[in-house]
């Protein structure tokens, strides 16, 4: 599935998330950390926006995407999802082994499982 997006989509999303992190950390009385978070996200946005002729940056930015980029994106998303799922399950197991209730990892694992099932059902109905 090809998603049309502007070259500003990823950098704009990164800056917006940086601003949200700044606000959240400022509310939590960690303004310095919020400024650092915003700086990291703005730096990432600038790399993506001004990354020049790098094929990787163009793929992140949305320029010149083709089926190959779509497959790379799909595999990278799968890899990130697996790493996150193993991390959440591992943290849940550690929490349980320490006699705790497993939160917040319980609901994170539940969200992962339910979203996977919904994805399978949606893809099955569509295809």
C-alpha positions in Angstrom: 0.0 0.0 0.0 1.5 3.3 -1.1 1.0 6.2 1.2 1.3 9.6 -0.4 3.0 12.2 1.8 4.8 15.4 1.6 8.5 15.8 2.3 7.4 17.8 5.3 5.3 14.9 6.9 8.1 13.1 8.8 10.0 16.3 9.9 6.7 18.0 10.9 5.6 15.0 12.9 9.1 14.9 14.6 8.9 18.5 15.6 5.3 18.2 16.8 6.3 15.2 19.0 9.2 17.2 20.3 6.9 20.1 21.3 4.5 17.6 22.9 7.5 16.1 24.9 8.6 19.5 25.9 5.2 20.4 27.2 4.7 17.1 29.0 8.1 17.4 30.7 7.6 21.0 31.6 4.3 20.1 33.2 6.2 17.4 35.1 8.7 20.0 36.3 11.5 18.8 34.0 11.9 21.7 31.6 15.6 21.0 30.9 14.8 17.5 29.8 12.0 18.8 27.7 14.3 21.2 25.9 16.8 18.3 25.3 13.9 16.2 23.9 12.8 19.0 21.6 16.4 19.5 20.5 16.8 15.8 19.6 13.5 15.8 17.6 14.4 19.0 15.8 17.8 17.6 14.9 16.2 14.5 13.6 13.7 16.6 11.6 16.6 18.6 10.1 18.5 15.5 9.1 15.5 14.0 7.4 14.6 17.3 5.7 18.1 18.3 4.6 19.6 14.9 4.2 20.6 15.5 0.7 20.8 12.7 -1.8 21.0 9.8 0.7 18.7 7.1 -0.5 17.9 6.2 3.1 16.9 9.7 4.0 14.8 10.0 0.8 13.0 6.9 1.9 12.3 8.3 5.3 11.2 11.6 3.9 8.9 10.0 1.3 10.8 11.1 -1.8 11.2 8.5 -4.5 9.4 5.7 -2.6 8.7 2.6 -4.6 7.9 -1.0 -3.9 11.5 -1.6 -2.6 11.1 1.2 -0.1 7.7 -0.2 0.9 9.3 -3.6 1.6 12.1 -2.1 3.5 9.6 -0.1 5.6 7.5 -3.2 6.2 10.5 -5.2 7.3 11.8 -2.4 9.5 8.3 -2.0 11.1 8.2 -5.7 11.8 11.6 -5.7 13.3 10.8 -2.7 15.6 7.5 -4.4 16.6 9.3 -7.6 17.5 12.0 -5.9 19.5 9.3 -3.9 21.4 7.2 -6.9 22.0 10.1 -9.0 23.4 11.1 -6.0 25.6 7.6 -5.6 27.0 7.2 -9.3 27.6 10.6 -9.5 29.2 9.8 -6.5 31.5 6.5 -8.1 32.4 8.3 -11.4 33.3 10.8 -9.5 35.4 8.0 -7.6 37.2 6.1 -10.8 37.9 9.3 -12.5 39.2 9.8 -9.6 41.6 6.3 -10.2 43.0 4.8 -7.1 41.4 1.6 -7.0 39.3 3.3 -6.5 36.0 2.0 -3.1 35.2 2.3 -1.2 33.0 3.7 -4.0 30.9 0.5 -6.1 31.3 -1.7 -3.6 29.3 1.1 -2.9 26.8 1.3 -6.6 26.0 -2.5 -6.8 25.8 -2.6 -3.9 23.4 0.1 -5.6 21.2 -1.9 -8.8 21.2 -5.2 -7.2 20.4 -3.8 -5.0 17.7 -2.2 -8.0 16.1 -5.5 -9.9 16.0 -7.3 -6.8 14.7 -4.6 -6.5 12.0 -5.0 -10.1 11.0 -8.8 -9.9 10.8 -8.7 -6.6 8.8 -6.2 -7.9 6.3 -8.1 -11.2 6.0 -11.4 -9.3 5.3 -9.7 -6.9 2.8 -7.8 -9.6 0.9 
